[in-house]
């Protein structure tokens, strides 16, 4: 029997996930929901004509889905998840799970109580090249130094989207969950504290919000990591893509000489190759091994990665996967980036 799925949000992520459900025989799209008629009608036409809705509650009532895919602005996530679970549907939701740790934990407990699967869109977890990046980083010894950023020089529609996102969260919170999650996977250690700095670089955003930030995390095993994110037309495209890990045995970096513009979504998950450097030297102090290039150029594109995420969601439902670790990690990474936001606002290091 096919799993009836209601897709909520028809923007960049919602469109990619809808295309995945359209391709997978075990899913049947029963509706597309969005606030703007243009986005849902465009997507419906592209996929052959699915029913469209402007109202989420109405769509839930009319389609009675087995699963709901939530790809809307973050400030709607908790409410939409709650309603989906109340309707006895499984949930796929784009990150973050909620705007507070308390809401996120309550939603996890609700999903478990109702025996429904809930998968959070941590796209880097299904990315083959990023999985290799994590694997190689784990081979570098301890402690690790992890350096990552995601700066986007946005204008026009992209800047509009960023401003909408900043109505509820800063850049270091929005995408920070991805990269803090990766740091936790690399170290396998407990985060001890987080601190952050930031700046408001535009009068087009709320005076209490900031569109540039950097967080620093300390781990129990001695590892440290920083993550930097900035959005807006003023952002520099110099070194907008840094994904670099250093350990006693050497370092590994994601490299791609053919990077696109920083506002290109694909640019931030694309790899091209991993460059592995070995730190071992001989008795003359010379390196004993040459740097290695690990080719990752055949990686999936953005739609391909979303397809992999929906394969995982399908497997979770059909094979009754235990998602306790997945959801624990989703709440944990949210806890860290929200603590970073608190650090920026208070000027103090937050102990975790």
N, C-alpha and C positions, 0 to 999 in steps of 0.2 A: 504494500500500500504506500502511495506517495505521501511525503510530508508536505502539508499545505503551509506555505510560508508567506507572511505579510511583510513587505519591505517598506520601512518607514524612513523617509529621507531619500531624495533622488539627486543629490549633488554628486561630487566626485566619488566619495566612498560608497554611497548607496547605489550609484550606477554600476560600479565595479562588482559589488556583491550581487546585485540583481542579475548581471550577466553570468555570474557563477551559478546561481540557482537555475537560470535558464538552460545552462549547459548540462547540469547534473540531473540525470533521469529520475533520481529518487526524490527530488524536490518538485513541487508544483507551486508557482507563484499565483496567489489568489488575490493580490492587490498591491498597488503602489501608492504610497501616501506621501504628500508633500504640501507645504504651505503655498507654494507658487504653482499655478496650473501649467506654466511653460515647462518646468522641469519634469513633472510627472507625465505630461502628454508626450513630450519628446522621447522619454525613456520607454514609455508604453509602445509608441510607434516603432522605435528602434528594435524592440524585442518581439514585435508581431501583434501587439494589441492586448495588453492586460488591463483588468479593471483598475480605475484610479479613484482616489479619495482625497478630499481636502481635510477631513477630520479624522483623527486617530481613533477616538472612541467609536465613531460610526463605523469605521473600517473593521475594528475588532468585533463589533456586534454582528456586522453583516457577513464577514468572511469566516469567522470562527476558526482561526488558524491553529495548526499544531505547533508552529514556531513563528517567532517574530524577530525580524532583523532590524535593529535600531541604529541608524546612521545619521542622527540629527545633532544639533548643537549640544554641548555637554550639559548645559543647565536643564535640559529636558530628560536626560538619561534616567535618573532615579525614578521619576514619576512614570515614565513610559515602561520601564522594566517592571515596576510594581503592578501596573495594570495588565501587562502581558502575563505575569505569573498568576495574577488573580483570575485570568481567563484560561488558566491551565495550559499555557503555551511554554515551550522551550524558548530560550533567549540567546541570540547573538547580539552583542552590543559593542560598538566602537569604543575605544578607550576615551576618557576614563569611565570607570564604572559609575561614579557619582562625584559630587563636589565636596563631600566630606567623608572621612573615614567611617564615621558612625553610620551614615546612610549606606555606604558600600558594604559594611559588615552585616547590616540588617538585611540587605538584599541577598547576600550570600546565604544567610540563615533561612530566609524565606524560600529561596530556590531549593535548598536542601530539604526543608520541611515538606515542600510540595513535590519532592522527588522529580524536579525538572532540571534539565541540563542548562547551564549558563556558561557561555564562552565569551571572553573579552578579546577584542581585536588587537592582540599583540602580534602585529604582522611580521616583526623580525624573528619571532620564534619559529615561524614556518619557512623562513628564508634559508635556502640551502647554504648560501655563501656566508650568511651571518652565523649559522650553526657551526660552520667550519671556523669562522673567526673566534667564536667562543671556545671551541675545542682546542685551537692552537694557543689561545691565551692561557688556557689552563695548564699548558705544558711548559710555561715560562718560569715556573717557580713562584715563591711568595717572598715578599709582598708584591702586589701588582700596582702599577700606576696607570690609571685609565683616563684618557683624554678624549672627549667627544663634544661635538657641537652640531647645531642645526640652525644656521642663520639664513634668513630668507629676505632678499631684497624684493619686496612686493609692491605692486602698484595696481591701479584699476580694480578689477573684480577680486584679485587675490588680496589686495590691501583691505577691501571691503569685508571679505571673509575673515581676515585676521582681526579687524576691529570688532566684528560680531562675536568672535571667540573671546576677545578680551572683555566683553561684558560680564563674563563669568570667571575667566582664569587667565593667568599670565602665560607667556611662551614657555617658561621653564617648567610649568605644571602640565600644560597641554601635551607636549611631546616628550617632556622629561621622563614620564612614566616608562616609555620605551627604553630609553638609554640607561636609566637607573635599574630597570629590570635586567638588562644585559649585564651591567656591572655585578649585580647580585648573582647571576648565573656564572659569571667568570670567576668570582672569588669563592662562591659557596660559603660565604661568611656572613656574620651578623653585622648590619650597619649600626655604628655606635652614635654618630652625631652628624649633623648637617648644618652648613652655614651658607649664606647667599648674599650677593650684592645685585643691584639692579638700577635702572635709570628709565625715566619717562622721557622719551625723545620726540614726542609729538603732542600738540595740543588738541589733536583730533580724538584722543582717547580720554577716558575718565581720569580726573586728577589723582585718584587713588590707585590707578593701575600703572604698570610699567611694561614697556614693549621690548626691553632688553634685560636679560638676567643671566647670572652664572651661579651655579651651586657647587659646593664641595662636600663630598661624603667621606667619612672615615669608617673603616671596617675593623672588626675585632682582630683579624689576622694581620693587621698592619697595613693593609691595602688602602689606597686613596684614589678618589676619582673626581673629576670635574666635568660638568656639562654646561654648555653655554647655548643660549638661544635668543635670537632677536628677530623681530618682524618689522617691516615697513619700508617706505621708499628711500629712507636715509641709510639703510644697512649696507655695509661693505661686502663686496663679493670676493675680497681677498681672504683666503683661508676660511671660506664658509663651510667647508667639508673637512673636518678632522675626526678620524676614527682610529685611535692609536693606543696600543697597550704595551707597557714596558714591564719586564720582570728581570730577576737576576740572570736568567739564561738568555736574554735577548729581548726582541720586540717584534710585534706584528702590527701592520698598518693596512687599512683598506686604501687602495689606490685606484684611480681611474683618471687617466690623462684626458679623457674625452667627456668630462663633466659638462652638463648643460648649465643653464642659468639656475641661480639658487632658488627661484620660485617654482621650479619644475619639480613636481611631487616625486617623479621617478628618480631624480638626482639623489635623493636622500636615502633611498634603499638600494640603489645600484652600487655595485662594487667594481667589477672589471677584473681585479686581481687582489690577492693578499701578498704583501711583501714581508717575508720572515727574515729577520736578522739574528744570527747566533753570536753570543758574546764571548764564546770560548777563545782563548788565545794560547799560543805555545810559549816555550821558555824564553823566546825573544820578544814576547808581547804582541805577536802578530796573530790576526784572526786565522782560525784553523778551518773554517767553513765559509763558503761564499753565501751571500744572500740568496734566498729562494723566492721565486715568484710562483704563487699558486693560482692558476688560471680559474676565474669564476665568470668568464664572459658569457657563458651560455645560461646564465640565471634567468628566471622568469621575469616578465615585465610586471607592472603594477596589477593589471587584471589577472595575470597568472598567479601572483601571490595571493590575491583575494580568493581565487579559485582554490588554492591550497588551504586557506583558512576555512572555507566552506566544506572541503573534504573532511577536515578535522571536526567541524561542528556536526556533520552527518555521521561520522564515525562515533562521536560521543553519544549521539541519540540512539543509533542502531545497535551499538555494542555496549551500551550502558557503561561508558568509561567513568572512572572515578576522577572527578575534577577538583577534589579537595586541594591538591597542591597548586593547580592552575589558579584557583580563586584566592588561595592564601597569598600567592605571589602578586596577584593583581591588587589586592588590598595593601600589601606591604610596599609596593612601589608607589602607590598613591599616598600612603602615609609619609614616605620620605620626601616626595616633591611638595606636599602640602606643608611639611615641616620647613622645607626650604623657603617657601613663600612666607611663612611666619617669621623665619629668620630675617628675611629682607625687611619685613614690616617693623620688626622690633629692634633690629641691629644686633641681635644676640645669636650665639650658637645654640642650636636646639639639640638637646640630648634625646636619643631615640630609645 
